[in-house]
Amino acid sequence: MPVKVTVTGEKEPRIIEASRIRVKDLLAKLGLNPTEYVVLKDGEILVEDDEVVDGDAVTVFTVKSGG
């Protein structure tokens, strides 16, 4: 079963075929810079070395800052 990735601002979720993948590799596969995005699974923030596995669903949010 693949990993379902919802990237905020995109209409359709992306499907990544991987039995297990680290967050930093997932972001690289999606072409996203890890310093500009945060990944959540079940409401918890994942760090770059955390893994997602078959059947997981994650949401990717853009990190925004302002003054």
PDB file of N, CA, C and O in Angstrom:
ATOM      1  N   MET A   1       0.847  -1.180   0.000  1.00  0.00           N
ATOM      2  CA  MET A   1       0.000   0.000   0.000  1.00  0.00           C
ATOM      3  C   MET A   1       0.894   1.246   0.000  1.00  0.00           C
ATOM      4  O   MET A   1       1.879   1.290   0.737  1.00  0.00           O
ATOM      5  N   PRO A   2       0.575   2.235  -0.795  1.00  0.00           N
ATOM      6  CA  PRO A   2       1.425   3.422  -0.897  1.00  0.00           C
ATOM      7  C   PRO A   2       1.210   4.411   0.249  1.00  0.00           C
ATOM      8  O   PRO A   2       0.316   4.250   1.080  1.00  0.00           O
ATOM      9  N   VAL A   3       2.048   5.426   0.262  1.00  0.00           N
ATOM     10  CA  VAL A   3       1.929   6.528   1.214  1.00  0.00           C
ATOM     11  C   VAL A   3       1.144   7.638   0.516  1.00  0.00           C
ATOM     12  O   VAL A   3       1.483   8.036  -0.598  1.00  0.00           O
ATOM     13  N   LYS A   4       0.097   8.134   1.170  1.00  0.00           N
ATOM     14  CA  LYS A   4      -0.721   9.213   0.619  1.00  0.00           C
ATOM     15  C   LYS A   4      -0.231  10.533   1.199  1.00  0.00           C
ATOM     16  O   LYS A   4      -0.159  10.695   2.417  1.00  0.00           O
ATOM     17  N   VAL A   5       0.103  11.471   0.325  1.00  0.00           N
ATOM     18  CA  VAL A   5       0.658  12.754   0.749  1.00  0.00           C
ATOM     19  C   VAL A   5      -0.261  13.877   0.278  1.00  0.00           C
ATOM     20  O   VAL A   5      -0.494  14.042  -0.919  1.00  0.00           O
ATOM     21  N   THR A   6      -0.777  14.644   1.230  1.00  0.00           N
ATOM     22  CA  THR A   6      -1.565  15.824   0.903  1.00  0.00           C
ATOM     23  C   THR A   6      -0.680  17.042   1.117  1.00  0.00           C
ATOM     24  O   THR A   6      -0.223  17.298   2.231  1.00  0.00           O
ATOM     25  N   VAL A   7      -0.440  17.787   0.053  1.00  0.00           N
ATOM     26  CA  VAL A   7       0.360  19.008   0.138  1.00  0.00           C
ATOM     27  C   VAL A   7      -0.622  20.173   0.136  1.00  0.00           C
ATOM     28  O   VAL A   7      -1.401  20.327  -0.805  1.00  0.00           O
ATOM     29  N   THR A   8      -0.588  20.997   1.190  1.00  0.00           N
ATOM     30  CA  THR A   8      -1.523  22.112   1.261  1.00  0.00           C
ATOM     31  C   THR A   8      -1.347  23.010   0.042  1.00  0.00           C
ATOM     32  O   THR A   8      -0.230  23.280  -0.400  1.00  0.00           O
ATOM     33  N   GLY A   9      -2.465  23.460  -0.483  1.00  0.00           N
ATOM     34  CA  GLY A   9      -2.448  24.309  -1.669  1.00  0.00           C
ATOM     35  C   GLY A   9      -2.595  23.535  -2.967  1.00  0.00           C
ATOM     36  O   GLY A   9      -2.796  24.136  -4.022  1.00  0.00           O
ATOM     37  N   GLU A  10      -2.498  22.208  -2.910  1.00  0.00           N
ATOM     38  CA  GLU A  10      -2.682  21.384  -4.106  1.00  0.00           C
ATOM     39  C   GLU A  10      -4.056  20.730  -4.053  1.00  0.00           C
ATOM     40  O   GLU A  10      -4.539  20.369  -2.980  1.00  0.00           O
ATOM     41  N   LYS A  11      -4.678  20.580  -5.210  1.00  0.00           N
ATOM     42  CA  LYS A  11      -6.040  20.041  -5.264  1.00  0.00           C
ATOM     43  C   LYS A  11      -6.104  18.543  -4.988  1.00  0.00           C
ATOM     44  O   LYS A  11      -7.029  18.067  -4.330  1.00  0.00           O
ATOM     45  N   GLU A  12      -5.136  17.815  -5.484  1.00  0.00           N
ATOM     46  CA  GLU A  12      -5.158  16.355  -5.370  1.00  0.00           C
ATOM     47  C   GLU A  12      -4.008  15.849  -4.508  1.00  0.00           C
ATOM     48  O   GLU A  12      -2.898  16.377  -4.582  1.00  0.00           O
ATOM     49  N   PRO A  13      -4.267  14.825  -3.685  1.00  0.00           N
ATOM     50  CA  PRO A  13      -3.155  14.224  -2.938  1.00  0.00           C
ATOM     51  C   PRO A  13      -2.208  13.493  -3.887  1.00  0.00           C
ATOM     52  O   PRO A  13      -2.605  13.048  -4.964  1.00  0.00           O
ATOM     53  N   ARG A  14      -0.977  13.381  -3.472  1.00  0.00           N
ATOM     54  CA  ARG A  14       0.020  12.633  -4.243  1.00  0.00           C
ATOM     55  C   ARG A  14       0.194  11.264  -3.601  1.00  0.00           C
ATOM     56  O   ARG A  14       0.074  11.117  -2.385  1.00  0.00           O
ATOM     57  N   ILE A  15       0.473  10.283  -4.417  1.00  0.00           N
ATOM     58  CA  ILE A  15       0.699   8.921  -3.944  1.00  0.00           C
ATOM     59  C   ILE A  15       2.167   8.576  -4.191  1.00  0.00           C
ATOM     60  O   ILE A  15       2.665   8.693  -5.311  1.00  0.00           O
ATOM     61  N   ILE A  16       2.848   8.150  -3.130  1.00  0.00           N
ATOM     62  CA  ILE A  16       4.253   7.756  -3.234  1.00  0.00           C
ATOM     63  C   ILE A  16       4.333   6.249  -3.015  1.00  0.00           C
ATOM     64  O   ILE A  16       3.907   5.741  -1.977  1.00  0.00           O
ATOM     65  N   GLU A  17       4.876   5.545  -3.991  1.00  0.00           N
ATOM     66  CA  GLU A  17       5.037   4.098  -3.885  1.00  0.00           C
ATOM     67  C   GLU A  17       6.310   3.800  -3.099  1.00  0.00           C
ATOM     68  O   GLU A  17       7.413   3.859  -3.640  1.00  0.00           O
ATOM     69  N   ALA A  18       6.148   3.484  -1.838  1.00  0.00           N
ATOM     70  CA  ALA A  18       7.295   3.158  -0.980  1.00  0.00           C
ATOM     71  C   ALA A  18       6.788   2.359   0.206  1.00  0.00           C
ATOM     72  O   ALA A  18       5.758   2.698   0.790  1.00  0.00           O
ATOM     73  N   SER A  19       7.500   1.305   0.566  1.00  0.00           N
ATOM     74  CA  SER A  19       7.101   0.527   1.740  1.00  0.00           C
ATOM     75  C   SER A  19       7.481   1.260   3.015  1.00  0.00           C
ATOM     76  O   SER A  19       6.796   1.148   4.032  1.00  0.00           O
ATOM     77  N   ARG A  20       8.578   2.014   2.958  1.00  0.00           N
ATOM     78  CA  ARG A  20       8.975   2.902   4.060  1.00  0.00           C
ATOM     79  C   ARG A  20       9.927   3.931   3.483  1.00  0.00           C
ATOM     80  O   ARG A  20      10.750   3.629   2.620  1.00  0.00           O
ATOM     81  N   ILE A  21       9.799   5.159   3.980  1.00  0.00           N
ATOM     82  CA  ILE A  21      10.630   6.244   3.466  1.00  0.00           C
ATOM     83  C   ILE A  21      10.801   7.294   4.559  1.00  0.00           C
ATOM     84  O   ILE A  21       9.861   7.603   5.292  1.00  0.00           O
ATOM     85  N   ARG A  22      12.015   7.836   4.659  1.00  0.00           N
ATOM     86  CA  ARG A  22      12.255   8.897   5.637  1.00  0.00           C
ATOM     87  C   ARG A  22      11.633  10.196   5.127  1.00  0.00           C
ATOM     88  O   ARG A  22      11.515  10.416   3.922  1.00  0.00           O
ATOM     89  N   VAL A  23      11.241  11.043   6.068  1.00  0.00           N
ATOM     90  CA  VAL A  23      10.588  12.304   5.725  1.00  0.00           C
ATOM     91  C   VAL A  23      11.452  13.126   4.774  1.00  0.00           C
ATOM     92  O   VAL A  23      10.939  13.675   3.799  1.00  0.00           O
ATOM     93  N   LYS A  24      12.753  13.221   5.041  1.00  0.00           N
ATOM     94  CA  LYS A  24      13.605  14.036   4.161  1.00  0.00           C
ATOM     95  C   LYS A  24      13.659  13.456   2.751  1.00  0.00           C
ATOM     96  O   LYS A  24      13.753  14.211   1.784  1.00  0.00           O
ATOM     97  N   ASP A  25      13.602  12.129   2.613  1.00  0.00           N
ATOM     98  CA  ASP A  25      13.600  11.508   1.294  1.00  0.00           C
ATOM     99  C   ASP A  25      12.247  11.686   0.608  1.00  0.00           C
ATOM    100  O   ASP A  25      12.178  11.850  -0.610  1.00  0.00           O
ATOM    101  N   LEU A  26      11.189  11.654   1.388  1.00  0.00           N
ATOM    102  CA  LEU A  26       9.841  11.890   0.861  1.00  0.00           C
ATOM    103  C   LEU A  26       9.751  13.297   0.273  1.00  0.00           C
ATOM    104  O   LEU A  26       9.262  13.481  -0.841  1.00  0.00           O
ATOM    105  N   LEU A  27      10.223  14.286   1.028  1.00  0.00           N
ATOM    106  CA  LEU A  27      10.194  15.665   0.537  1.00  0.00           C
ATOM    107  C   LEU A  27      11.049  15.819  -0.717  1.00  0.00           C
ATOM    108  O   LEU A  27      10.663  16.522  -1.651  1.00  0.00           O
ATOM    109  N   ALA A  28      12.204  15.167  -0.738  1.00  0.00           N
ATOM    110  CA  ALA A  28      13.065  15.227  -1.926  1.00  0.00           C
ATOM    111  C   ALA A  28      12.356  14.619  -3.135  1.00  0.00           C
ATOM    112  O   ALA A  28      12.423  15.158  -4.240  1.00  0.00           O
ATOM    113  N   LYS A  29      11.682  13.501  -2.920  1.00  0.00           N
ATOM    114  CA  LYS A  29      10.956  12.836  -4.005  1.00  0.00           C
ATOM    115  C   LYS A  29       9.841  13.729  -4.549  1.00  0.00           C
ATOM    116  O   LYS A  29       9.506  13.673  -5.733  1.00  0.00           O
ATOM    117  N   LEU A  30       9.272  14.553  -3.665  1.00  0.00           N
ATOM    118  CA  LEU A  30       8.215  15.481  -4.067  1.00  0.00           C
ATOM    119  C   LEU A  30       8.779  16.779  -4.643  1.00  0.00           C
ATOM    120  O   LEU A  30       8.029  17.616  -5.145  1.00  0.00           O
ATOM    121  N   GLY A  31      10.107  16.947  -4.570  1.00  0.00           N
ATOM    122  CA  GLY A  31      10.731  18.165  -5.065  1.00  0.00           C
ATOM    123  C   GLY A  31      10.544  19.351  -4.134  1.00  0.00           C
ATOM    124  O   GLY A  31      10.548  20.500  -4.575  1.00  0.00           O
ATOM    125  N   LEU A  32      10.377  19.067  -2.831  1.00  0.00           N
ATOM    126  CA  LEU A  32      10.136  20.116  -1.838  1.00  0.00           C
ATOM    127  C   LEU A  32      11.346  20.279  -0.932  1.00  0.00           C
ATOM    128  O   LEU A  32      11.958  19.293  -0.520  1.00  0.00           O
ATOM    129  N   ASN A  33      11.687  21.518  -0.625  1.00  0.00           N
ATOM    130  CA  ASN A  33      12.816  21.839   0.247  1.00  0.00           C
ATOM    131  C   ASN A  33      12.417  21.609   1.703  1.00  0.00           C
ATOM    132  O   ASN A  33      11.462  22.231   2.170  1.00  0.00           O
ATOM    133  N   PRO A  34      13.111  20.740   2.437  1.00  0.00           N
ATOM    134  CA  PRO A  34      12.723  20.430   3.818  1.00  0.00           C
ATOM    135  C   PRO A  34      12.776  21.619   4.772  1.00  0.00           C
ATOM    136  O   PRO A  34      12.166  21.573   5.841  1.00  0.00           O
ATOM    137  N   THR A  35      13.491  22.679   4.410  1.00  0.00           N
ATOM    138  CA  THR A  35      13.514  23.859   5.284  1.00  0.00           C
ATOM    139  C   THR A  35      12.277  24.730   5.090  1.00  0.00           C
ATOM    140  O   THR A  35      12.044  25.656   5.866  1.00  0.00           O
ATOM    141  N   GLU A  36      11.485  24.439   4.063  1.00  0.00           N
ATOM    142  CA  GLU A  36      10.306  25.245   3.764  1.00  0.00           C
ATOM    143  C   GLU A  36       8.991  24.530   4.060  1.00  0.00           C
ATOM    144  O   GLU A  36       7.919  25.106   3.882  1.00  0.00           O
ATOM    145  N   TYR A  37       9.068  23.268   4.515  1.00  0.00           N
ATOM    146  CA  TYR A  37       7.847  22.489   4.736  1.00  0.00           C
ATOM    147  C   TYR A  37       7.908  21.729   6.050  1.00  0.00           C
ATOM    148  O   TYR A  37       8.982  21.398   6.554  1.00  0.00           O
ATOM    149  N   VAL A  38       6.721  21.462   6.593  1.00  0.00           N
ATOM    150  CA  VAL A  38       6.580  20.666   7.809  1.00  0.00           C
ATOM    151  C   VAL A  38       5.634  19.519   7.466  1.00  0.00           C
ATOM    152  O   VAL A  38       4.644  19.719   6.763  1.00  0.00           O
ATOM    153  N   VAL A  39       5.935  18.318   7.960  1.00  0.00           N
ATOM    154  CA  VAL A  39       5.132  17.132   7.667  1.00  0.00           C
ATOM    155  C   VAL A  39       4.442  16.669   8.938  1.00  0.00           C
ATOM    156  O   VAL A  39       5.078  16.520   9.982  1.00  0.00           O
ATOM    157  N   LEU A  40       3.125  16.442   8.844  1.00  0.00           N
ATOM    158  CA  LEU A  40       2.344  15.958   9.981  1.00  0.00           C
ATOM    159  C   LEU A  40       1.735  14.599   9.664  1.00  0.00           C
ATOM    160  O   LEU A  40       1.288  14.346   8.546  1.00  0.00           O
ATOM    161  N   LYS A  41       1.729  13.729  10.674  1.00  0.00           N
ATOM    162  CA  LYS A  41       1.037  12.441  10.588  1.00  0.00           C
ATOM    163  C   LYS A  41       0.233  12.297  11.862  1.00  0.00           C
ATOM    164  O   LYS A  41       0.782  12.397  12.959  1.00  0.00           O
ATOM    165  N   ASP A  42      -1.047  12.065  11.732  1.00  0.00           N
ATOM    166  CA  ASP A  42      -1.942  11.932  12.883  1.00  0.00           C
ATOM    167  C   ASP A  42      -1.825  13.128  13.822  1.00  0.00           C
ATOM    168  O   ASP A  42      -1.879  12.975  15.043  1.00  0.00           O
ATOM    169  N   GLY A  43      -1.664  14.325  13.244  1.00  0.00           N
ATOM    170  CA  GLY A  43      -1.607  15.548  14.035  1.00  0.00           C
ATOM    171  C   GLY A  43      -0.280  15.831  14.706  1.00  0.00           C
ATOM    172  O   GLY A  43      -0.157  16.818  15.431  1.00  0.00           O
ATOM    173  N   GLU A  44       0.715  14.990  14.482  1.00  0.00           N
ATOM    174  CA  GLU A  44       2.025  15.190  15.104  1.00  0.00           C
ATOM    175  C   GLU A  44       3.068  15.536  14.046  1.00  0.00           C
ATOM    176  O   GLU A  44       3.083  14.970  12.953  1.00  0.00           O
ATOM    177  N   ILE A  45       3.941  16.482  14.401  1.00  0.00           N
ATOM    178  CA  ILE A  45       5.006  16.900  13.493  1.00  0.00           C
ATOM    179  C   ILE A  45       6.074  15.810  13.420  1.00  0.00           C
ATOM    180  O   ILE A  45       6.512  15.276  14.439  1.00  0.00           O
ATOM    181  N   LEU A  46       6.478  15.494  12.196  1.00  0.00           N
ATOM    182  CA  LEU A  46       7.555  14.530  11.975  1.00  0.00           C
ATOM    183  C   LEU A  46       8.844  15.283  11.679  1.00  0.00           C
ATOM    184  O   LEU A  46       8.822  16.342  11.051  1.00  0.00           O
ATOM    185  N   VAL A  47       9.958  14.738  12.128  1.00  0.00           N
ATOM    186  CA  VAL A  47      11.263  15.326  11.812  1.00  0.00           C
ATOM    187  C   VAL A  47      11.861  14.588  10.615  1.00  0.00           C
ATOM    188  O   VAL A  47      11.368  13.534  10.215  1.00  0.00           O
ATOM    189  N   GLU A  48      12.920  15.150  10.054  1.00  0.00           N
ATOM    190  CA  GLU A  48      13.486  14.633   8.807  1.00  0.00           C
ATOM    191  C   GLU A  48      13.851  13.153   8.840  1.00  0.00           C
ATOM    192  O   GLU A  48      13.734  12.475   7.819  1.00  0.00           O
ATOM    193  N   ASP A  49      14.287  12.636   9.976  1.00  0.00           N
ATOM    194  CA  ASP A  49      14.705  11.235  10.047  1.00  0.00           C
ATOM    195  C   ASP A  49      13.582  10.278  10.436  1.00  0.00           C
ATOM    196  O   ASP A  49      13.798   9.067  10.475  1.00  0.00           O
ATOM    197  N   ASP A  50      12.382  10.798  10.727  1.00  0.00           N
ATOM    198  CA  ASP A  50      11.236   9.923  10.987  1.00  0.00           C
ATOM    199  C   ASP A  50      10.868   9.203   9.696  1.00  0.00           C
ATOM    200  O   ASP A  50      11.130   9.696   8.599  1.00  0.00           O
ATOM    201  N   GLU A  51      10.255   8.028   9.843  1.00  0.00           N
ATOM    202  CA  GLU A  51       9.844   7.260   8.673  1.00  0.00           C
ATOM    203  C   GLU A  51       8.331   7.209   8.571  1.00  0.00           C
ATOM    204  O   GLU A  51       7.621   7.188   9.576  1.00  0.00           O
ATOM    205  N   VAL A  52       7.860   7.192   7.343  1.00  0.00           N
ATOM    206  CA  VAL A  52       6.466   6.876   7.078  1.00  0.00           C
ATOM    207  C   VAL A  52       6.467   5.552   6.333  1.00  0.00           C
ATOM    208  O   VAL A  52       7.404   5.239   5.598  1.00  0.00           O
ATOM    209  N   VAL A  53       5.405   4.777   6.531  1.00  0.00           N
ATOM    210  CA  VAL A  53       5.363   3.425   5.978  1.00  0.00           C
ATOM    211  C   VAL A  53       4.085   3.219   5.176  1.00  0.00           C
ATOM    212  O   VAL A  53       3.189   4.063   5.164  1.00  0.00           O
ATOM    213  N   ASP A  54       4.029   2.068   4.506  1.00  0.00           N
ATOM    214  CA  ASP A  54       2.848   1.674   3.736  1.00  0.00           C
ATOM    215  C   ASP A  54       1.565   2.021   4.467  1.00  0.00           C
ATOM    216  O   ASP A  54       1.411   1.711   5.648  1.00  0.00           O
ATOM    217  N   GLY A  55       0.651   2.661   3.765  1.00  0.00           N
ATOM    218  CA  GLY A  55      -0.661   2.938   4.333  1.00  0.00           C
ATOM    219  C   GLY A  55      -0.752   4.224   5.131  1.00  0.00           C
ATOM    220  O   GLY A  55      -1.851   4.651   5.485  1.00  0.00           O
ATOM    221  N   ASP A  56       0.387   4.854   5.424  1.00  0.00           N
ATOM    222  CA  ASP A  56       0.347   6.122   6.154  1.00  0.00           C
ATOM    223  C   ASP A  56      -0.216   7.223   5.261  1.00  0.00           C
ATOM    224  O   ASP A  56      -0.085   7.187   4.037  1.00  0.00           O
ATOM    225  N   ALA A  57      -0.843   8.193   5.904  1.00  0.00           N
ATOM    226  CA  ALA A  57      -1.299   9.405   5.224  1.00  0.00           C
ATOM    227  C   ALA A  57      -0.675  10.577   5.961  1.00  0.00           C
ATOM    228  O   ALA A  57      -0.817  10.694   7.178  1.00  0.00           O
ATOM    229  N   VAL A  58       0.007  11.437   5.239  1.00  0.00           N
ATOM    230  CA  VAL A  58       0.657  12.590   5.847  1.00  0.00           C
ATOM    231  C   VAL A  58       0.197  13.859   5.139  1.00  0.00           C
ATOM    232  O   VAL A  58      -0.255  13.832   3.994  1.00  0.00           O
ATOM    233  N   THR A  59       0.326  14.968   5.858  1.00  0.00           N
ATOM    234  CA  THR A  59       0.006  16.274   5.296  1.00  0.00           C
ATOM    235  C   THR A  59       1.257  17.132   5.344  1.00  0.00           C
ATOM    236  O   THR A  59       1.957  17.172   6.356  1.00  0.00           O
ATOM    237  N   VAL A  60       1.532  17.816   4.248  1.00  0.00           N
ATOM    238  CA  VAL A  60       2.707  18.674   4.146  1.00  0.00           C
ATOM    239  C   VAL A  60       2.228  20.127   4.113  1.00  0.00           C
ATOM    240  O   VAL A  60       1.433  20.519   3.259  1.00  0.00           O
ATOM    241  N   PHE A  61       2.730  20.910   5.061  1.00  0.00           N
ATOM    242  CA  PHE A  61       2.379  22.323   5.169  1.00  0.00           C
ATOM    243  C   PHE A  61       3.590  23.185   4.847  1.00  0.00           C
ATOM    244  O   PHE A  61       4.724  22.830   5.169  1.00  0.00           O
ATOM    245  N   THR A  62       3.335  24.323   4.207  1.00  0.00           N
ATOM    246  CA  THR A  62       4.383  25.309   3.969  1.00  0.00           C
ATOM    247  C   THR A  62       4.662  26.055   5.260  1.00  0.00           C
ATOM    248  O   THR A  62       3.737  26.462   5.963  1.00  0.00           O
ATOM    249  N   VAL A  63       5.939  26.235   5.572  1.00  0.00           N
ATOM    250  CA  VAL A  63       6.341  27.028   6.732  1.00  0.00           C
ATOM    251  C   VAL A  63       6.344  28.485   6.295  1.00  0.00           C
ATOM    252  O   VAL A  63       6.983  28.849   5.308  1.00  0.00           O
ATOM    253  N   LYS A  64       5.622  29.314   7.044  1.00  0.00           N
ATOM    254  CA  LYS A  64       5.561  30.742   6.718  1.00  0.00           C
ATOM    255  C   LYS A  64       6.002  31.535   7.921  1.00  0.00           C
ATOM    256  O   LYS A  64       5.730  31.169   9.064  1.00  0.00           O
ATOM    257  N   SER A  65       6.677  32.614   7.651  1.00  0.00           N
ATOM    258  CA  SER A  65       7.048  33.519   8.734  1.00  0.00           C
ATOM    259  C   SER A  65       6.895  34.938   8.223  1.00  0.00           C
ATOM    260  O   SER A  65       6.911  35.198   7.020  1.00  0.00           O
ATOM    261  N   GLY A  66       6.753  35.807   9.131  1.00  0.00           N
ATOM    262  CA  GLY A  66       6.586  37.199   8.736  1.00  0.00           C
ATOM    263  C   GLY A  66       6.955  38.111   9.883  1.00  0.00           C
ATOM    264  O   GLY A  66       7.285  37.664  10.981  1.00  0.00           O
ATOM    265  N   GLY A  67       6.892  39.363   9.610  1.00  0.00           N
ATOM    266  CA  GLY A  67       7.270  40.301  10.644  1.00  0.00           C
ATOM    267  C   GLY A  67       6.241  41.363  10.852  1.00  0.00           C
ATOM    268  O   GLY A  67       6.419  42.237  11.701  1.00  0.00           O
TER     269      GLY A  67
END
